[in-house]
């Protein structure tokens, strides 16, 4: 028995949260004792599909012909497709119909949060939909003060100069215009945006905004996970201004690394990220500025330990145990021995 994680389209999504989720699924399953296949094999019980590209549809149909179950991961919604790439607003209604068709080919749909589950069910999706975090590798993303010096040296930060980082595609939906506006309000602070999007996919206003970014903003581009961990551990604050998410893996990574964090107050965080307890939230540019200044000046209570504890509840091990429970409930896999002590296997 094994699970085939289909990787078609990974070259297109590898630098996004979807690509990260694909890699997490392999780790989750292996850590909780479920064998993973990288191709069709006689012992495959089900296939994981993470993208909504045409080849994914063909893979789902092929699985059905083989009598295999299809677990489709609902990473995308119409809401988070908007305000992303050129023409995305016009195409959003058609995209909703397309993803509804795709997800409908799955025997079960797994989506990261209760918020995204409610959206998909609101579309009229008839398949069982489970909310399950994408998870975070808390063994890798962890506080490490020793990384701070390397981060500051790499990006030329002067003695005493403070740094705010964000991570994601360079698109409006991720809050890039507000990030630049925030940097203009705080010229003595360095702002670094990690992530890259092909400029050919970006609307003219976003390209112009990046070209006209203030002098205290840097765009290091896409970096590997080691450099990203270094940024989380070396910067003074993480500001995630995204307007729409299905979860936000980078938020979990930041919390796991113990960096003071502020996110936009949007519905996806309701019920699991608590304002003033595990994280700080802001609704507009003024609130972001006030919060970031409070984090940098350390006039706000330190929530990093609580944030780290929250991230640990969504560790890859915890997510793997919950995923295995979904398999059992949907009769995708027979009961398996639990490789973790019971007190660790509760999510």
N, C-alpha and C positions, 0 to 999 in steps of 0.2 A: 504494500500500500504506500502511496506517495502522492504528493501534490505537485502538479506541473505549473510553474510560474512562467507564464508567457511573457517574453521580453520584446516582442515586436513593437517597434516604435520607440524603443528606449533611447535610440540615438537622437530622437527629436525631443524627448521629455527628460533626458538624463540629467540636465542641469536645473530641473524644476523640482517642486515638492513631490510630484508624481514619480519622478525617477528615484527620489529618496525613499518614497513609500515602497516601491518595488524591492529595493535593496533591504528595507526593514522587514518585509514579509519573509524573505529568505531567512534572515537572522531569527525572527520570532519563531518560525516553525522549527528550525534546527535546534534552537535552545530549549524548546519544550518537547523535543523527541519525535517530531513528525518529519519523515523523510521528504526531501525536496528533489524534484526532477527538473532538469534543464531542457528536456525534450520529451516527446511522446514515448512512453514505455508501456509494456503490458500491465505493469502494476500501478499505473496512474489511476487514481480514483476521481480526481477533479482537476480543473484548470483554473488558475487565477488570471483574470484579465483586468488591466488597470487603465488602458487607454480607450478612446472612442474613435479610433481610426478605422478605415475600411478593413484592414487586415485583421483587426480584432473581431469584427463581425464574422469573417470567414473562419477564424479560429473557433469561435463559439459554435458555429454550425458544424464544423468538423468534429468538435467534442460531442455534440449531440448524436452525430452519425456513429460515433464510437461507443455510445452509451455512457459517456462520462458526464459528471455534473459540472456546472459552470458557476464559479463564484466571481461576480463582477464587482469591482471596487468602484464606488460612486464618488470619485474625486471631483468631478466637474458638475457645476450647476449653471443654469442660465444666468443667475445673478453674478457669479464670479467670472463669467465669460465677458460680461459687459465691461466697458472702459479698460480693455486690455490691449488689443491689437487693432491695426487699421481695419475699419469696417465692422468691428465686433458688435457695436451697438445695433447696426442694421441687421446683422445676421443672428442676433440673440434669439428671436422667436423660432427661427429655423433650427438653431442649435438645440433649443429645448426639445423640439420634436425628435431630433436625431438622437440625443442622449436617452430619451425615453424609449425609443426603439432599441437602442443598444442594451440598456439595462434590462429591458424586458426579455432579452435572450438569456439572461442569467437565471439559474435556479434560485439563487439568493443574491442579494445586493448588500455589500458592506460599505458604509460611509462613515467618515471620521467622528461626527458629533450628532447629538440630538437635533441640533439646528439644521444640519444638512439632511438628516433623515426626514424632518418635517417638510422641507422643501420638496424632496423627491416624492414623498407620499402625496403632497399637495398637487403634484403634476398629474396624479392619477396612476402612478406606478403600482401594479398589482402584485409584484413579487414580494416575498418577505424582505424587509429592510432592517438591518442591524446597525446600530451606532457603535463603532469601535475605533478608538484612537489609532492613528498611524504609528504612534509610539516614538520613543527617543532612546538612543543608546546612552544610558546614564553612566555606563562604565567608561565610555570615551568622552562624552561631554560632561565634564565635572569641573569644579573650581580648581584652578591651578595658578596661584600668584606668580609662579616662576615664569609664566609665559608673558607677563606684562612687559618686561624689558625688551623682549624680542619684537613684540608688536610695536612698541613705541619707536624702536630703532628702524624697523622696516618701513614705517610710514613717516619718518622724519618729525616726530613730535618733540617739541622743545620741553625743557624742564618745567614742570608745573602746568603745561598745556593740557587741557582736558579734551576727551574725545567721545563723541556719540556715534554709534554705528546703527545701521539698518541693513536688512538682507532681503533680496527678492528681485524679481524681474523689474526692469526700469520702465514701469508702466503707470498710468494714472491710477488704476485700481489699487495698486500697492501703496499709493500715497506719495509718489515721488514729488509732485508739485508742492505739497505741503511740507515735505522734508526740506526742499530748497528754500521755501519761505521761512521755515523755522531757523535755518542756518543764517539767513540774512538778518534775522532778529538777534542772533547771538554770534557776532563776528569774532569774538575772542575764543570761541570753541571750535575745534575741528570736527567736521561731519564726514563720515565715510559710508558710502553705499556699496555693499558687496552684492554682486549679481550682474547679469548681462542679458540683454535681449538684442537680437539681430535688428540693427537700425532700419532695415527695409520693412520690418513689420510694425514700426512705431509711427504713430500719427505725427504730423509736422509739428504740432505744438509741443509735444514731448521732446522731440529732437532739438527744437529751438530752446526749450527750457534747460536741457542738459548743456547745450553749447553756451548758454548765458549763465551758468551756475556761478554763484559767488566764489571768491577766492578761497574761502575756508572749507570748500566741499571737494572731496576726492571720490573718484569712481575706480576702485581697484579692479572691478570686473568680477568674473566668476573665479572663485578660488577653491582649492580642495578642502576637504573636511579638517585637515590639520591646521591650515591657515585660518579657517573659519573659527575653529576652537580657540586659536590664539587671539583672534579679534574679540570674541566673547569674553575671554579671560583678561584681556589687556585693556579694553576700553573702559570708560567710566559709566556709561549708560547705554541701554539698547532702547531705541524708539521705533516702534512698528506702527506706522500710520495707515495701514491697509484699510480700505473701506469695505472689503468683503472677503471672507475666507470660508473654507469648509472646516478648517481647524487651525492651521498655522504651525507647521513643524518647526520653523525657525524660532517661534516663541518658546516651544518646549526646550529647544536646544539652549536658548539664552537662559531660561530659568534653571536648567540643569547645570549650567556653568556658573551660576550665582552672580550674574550681572544685574544691577538694578534696572528694572524694565518698566516701560510704559507702553500701552497699546491703545488703539482707538476703542472707544466704548461702543461695540457693535454686538448684535444679538448672538453671534456664534460663540462668544465667551460666556454667555449667561449660564449660570448653574455650575460652572467648574472653575472659572477664574474670578475670585472675589476681590472687588475693589478695596484697597487698603489692608488686605489680609494676605493675599498671595501675590498681588500685582497692583500696579497703578493703571488707571484708565483715564482717558481724556476724550472730550467730545468735540473740541474745536482747537484752533491754532493757539489761542490764548491759554487754554488749559494745558496743552502740550508744553508750551514755553514755561509756564509756572511749574509744572511737574518736573521737567527736565532740569530746570534751575535748582529745584529742591533736591533732586537726586545728586546733582553735581556738588552742591554746597553741603550735602548731608544734613539738611534741615528736616527732611522727611524721615519717618521711621524706616529702618532697614527691614525689608521683607525678603531678603535673598534666601534665608534659611527655609522660610515657608514656601518660597517658590521652588527651591530644590526638592523639598519633600513632595510637592505636587507633581513635579516631573517624575519622581520615582514611582508614583502610582501609575504612570503610563510608560514604564520601562518596557523594553522589548520582551523581557521575560513575562511580565504581567500581561501584556497584550497577546503574547503567544498562547498563554493559558486560556484567555478568554476566547481567542479564535478557535482553539481546539474545542471549547464548549459549544461554539456555534456549529462546528462540524458534527458534533455528536447530536445536537438538537435537530439538525437537518439531515441526519443519517448519511452524511458524506463519508465519515469514517466510523469504524467500530470503536468502542471504548478502548483507550490506551492507558498504559501505566503512567502515573504522574511522576516525572523526574524531579520535581521540586517538592520540598517540604510543604505541607498543607498551609502553614501560616504564611508562606511566601506566594502561594498560588491563588490567593484571593485578590480580586481586582476591585 
